[in-house]
Amino acid sequence: MSRKILVLGGTRFFGKRLVEKLAANGDDVTIATRGQQEDSFGDQVTRVKVDRSERESMEIVFNGTKWDLIYDQICFSPDDAKIACDVFKEKTRHYVLTSTLSVYGFDEKELKIEKDFDPYTYEITMGGREDFSYGEGKRLAESVFFQEASFPVTAVRPPIVLGEDDYTERLHFHLEKVLKEVPVLISNVHTKLSFVEAGDLADFLFWTGKSELHGPVNASSPDQVSLGELIAMIEQETGREAKIAAPESPQNQSPFNFPASTYQDVSLAEASGYTFKPLTSWLPQLINHIHSLYK
């Protein structure tokens, strides 16, 4: 039976892949955006134009609607979350929020489990996207959903997402530096991080929408890689020796230059029935693909 699904956002990167999977599954998919980004879905989806940060816009567009499932790819603040809680009250059976690894702090505890940030008890401060850092905005958005929503919520917490169509080109950044023999600015090559492949994350979001897994859940490859190991993979692929230097300012430093090792435990997702692809099964191939773009 076809499900009636709303996706807030979903026109690029792993959100686009999610929409493609939903449409291929035969679901009745509506994407809600500001209408500023072209998409390639053709007649597979219905489109509505909305400003999700404007309460009146949301109320008008979604008045009288009902959804089996809502995916929210573009919630960045407690104000956004509060509007969604109010507008979709009694209008959906399940709400899947794309959150982030950044809800966790950078501290001596490197391996992050879901309980390391508890949105059920976190004190809420209201405000818009411009009022908070990215991580704090997501912490507060989660907290509003879990403390105030009338519907079941799953907050998927991915780390750095990589893929061939990553519009931020963070991995491209590192290959380009090595190929041009320009120093890669990294504070500590031993910093370990989590990554997830864009298609794997889309698969997990799709899977989550069919599951009874509610609450926060980490979404990462089960293994980690240090920045030094990542650079070594690039060196092996390119045949070039990387130059590493310590950054003197935030400008031009590696976008992966986190202040401390931070990676995710994915035992909850695995115990619930989903297995993420290990880094070794996709990261070297992705580096090879990106390298081919520079040849």
N, C-alpha and C positions, 0 to 999 in steps of 0.2 A: 504494500500500500504506500502510495506517494506521501511523503511528509511535506508539510508547509513550513519552509525554512526562510528566515531572514538573516542576512549577513550585513552587518554594519561595517562598511569598508569592503575589502576583498578584491580590489582591482589589480593588485600587484604582489609579486614575490610569493610567499607561502600562502597568503590569503587568496590569491588568484588560483593557486593549485587546489586549495580547499574547495572553492566554488566549482572548479572543473570536476572534481570528484563527486560533489553533491549532484551536479547536473547529470553526470554519467550514471549515477545511481538511480536516476529517475525521479529525484525529488523536485518539488515545485519551489524554485529558488528565487527570492527577491533580494537584490543588492541595493543598499541604501548608501548613497554617497552625496557629496556636494556637486557632483556632475562635472568636475574639473579634470577627471582622469579618464581617458579613453579605455575601453576594455575590448576583449576579443571574444566575448561569450555569444555574440549573435543573438539568435532567438531562443537560446537555452535558458535565459533568465528574464525576470521582470526587473525594471529599474525604477527606483524612486529617488527624487532629489530632496535632500534634507540637510540641515545643519544640526548635527547631533549635540552640539553645545548650546543650542538655543531651545529652551523649553517650548515656546510657542510653535516653532517649526516641527518639533517632534510630536507634539500633541495633535497638530492638524494632520500631519501625514499618516500617523498611526491610529487615528481615531477609528474605533470600530473593528480593528484588526485582531486576529487570533493566530498564534504560531505554535507549531509543535516544538520548535527549536529556534533559538536565536544565538548567532555567533557575533561577538563584539570584538572587532579587530582594532578599533580606534577610540578606546576609552583611556584617557590619560589623566583624569582628575576626579576628585570626589564630587564636584558639581556635575560632571558628565554622568557619573554613576548614579547620583541621586535622581537626575532627570529620568534615566532608564528605569530605575526602580519604580518611580511614580507612573511613567507612561505605560510601562508594560505590566503593571499590576494586574494579575488574573488574566493575562493575555498570552502566557507561554508556559509550557510544561518544563522547560529546561533552558538555562542561559549559560553559555560558555564564553567566558572572558579570557582574552589573551593577555596575560600578565607578563612577568619577567623575572629572571634571576636577580635583577637589581633591587627587588624588595628586601633581599638579605643584606646585612651589613658586611663591610670588609673588616674582618677581625681575625683573631688567632684561630678560630674554628673554620678550617678550609672547606670541609665537606658539609654541604648544606642539606638538611632534611626539611620537610615541609613545616614542622613545628618550630623551626628557628625563626619564623615570622608568623605571628598569630593574628590574623585579621579580625577574629571574632572578639578580641579584647582591646585592640589598638584604638587609642583615643582619636576621634575624628575631628579634623579641622576642615571646614569647607573652603572651597576656592576653585579657581580655574586652572587650566594647564600652565599659564604663565606664572602662577603663584608658587610653584614647587619645582624641585628638581625632578627629573624623569622617574627616578626610583621612589621618591616620596609621593609623587602623584599617583603612581601605581599602588603603593602601600595603602594610601587613603581610598583609592577607588575600590580595591579589594575589600577594605573594611566597611565601606558603605554597603556594598552588595551583601556581604555576609551578615552584617548586623541589621539591615533594613529590608532586604528583598523578600517579597512574598512567594517567590518561586525558587526552585532548586538551582544553585549556582555551582559551576566548576570553574576554578581559576587555574588556567594552564600557565606554568611558569617556565618558559624556555630560556636558555642562556643565549650566547651569540649564535645567530642563525646564519648559515652559509649556504650558498648555492650559485649555480651558473648565472642566475638572473638577479643576484643581489644588487639592487640599485645603489647601495651605499659603497660598493666595491672595496670593502675592507680587506679582503684577501688580495685583491688586485693591487692594492696599495703596497703590500709587502713584496709581491713579486716584482713590481715595477722598480722599487728601491734597489732590490738585489740586482736586477738586470742592468740598471743604470749605474751600479756601483756607488750608490748614494747611501749614507749611513741610515740604518733603521734605528730610531730613537726609542730605546727600551731601558727601563730602570733596572729590571731584574730578570734575567733570562730564565731563572728557575721558577718564575710565577706560573702556576698551573691553572688552566681554565677549562670550562666545559664548552662544547659546541654541539649544535644539532644541525643536521642536513635539512634543507627547506622542504624537500619532498617527504621526509620522515615526519617532520612536524605537521605537515598537512595531513598525512595519514593518521597521526595521533589525534589531531583535532576532529577528523572525521569519525574515528573510532570512539572518541569521547562522547560525541553526540548520540551514539547508539548505546552507550554504557550507562550504568547506574552510579558511576564514580562521581561523587560530588565533593566539594571542598577544594582546597589548594592541592595541586599536583605538579611535581617537577617533570620536565620534558626535555631530556638530553641524551646524547650518546652516553653509554654507561662508563666509558673510559675518559681519561683526561689527557691533556698534552701540555707540556711546558712551552713557553714562548721560544726557548732555545731549541726544543725538539721540532717545533713548527718551522722555525727558520732553517733547521737542518734538512727538513723535507724539501723546502724550497731550493736549498743549495743542491741537493741531490737531483732534483728535477731540472734545474737550469744549468748545472755545471759551473755555477759561479759561487765564489766565496762571499758571504754577506759581510758587510761592515756594520758593527753594532756600536752605538754610542749612547751615553746617558743623556736624556733630555734636560736642557737648561730651563725650559718653559713648556707649557702645554702645547704650544704651537708646533704642528708637524710631527708630533710624537705618534707612535703606533696607536691606532684605535683600540688595540688589545692591551695597552699598557695599564692594566688595572693596578691599584695600590697594594693588592695582596692576592694570593692564590684563593680562588673561589670556584668551586665546582659542585655538582649536584649528585645527590643520591637519588636513584630512580627506582628504588625497591618498591615503592607504593604502586607506581604504574605497572611494573613487572608482575607484582603479586595480583594486580587486578586483571592481568591478561594481555598486556601490550609489551612487546620487546623492541627496544630501539636498536638501530644499526650501530655497531661499534665504529669508532673513528677510522680504524684501519681498513674498513670496508668501503669507505667513500672519500676520505680526505685526500689521500694521494692522487686519486683519479680527478678530483676537483682541481687540485693544484696543476695537474697535467693539462686539463682543459683550459684553465685560465692562461697558462704559459703559452698554449697554442695560439692564443689571440694576439700575442706579441711577436710572433714569428713572421 
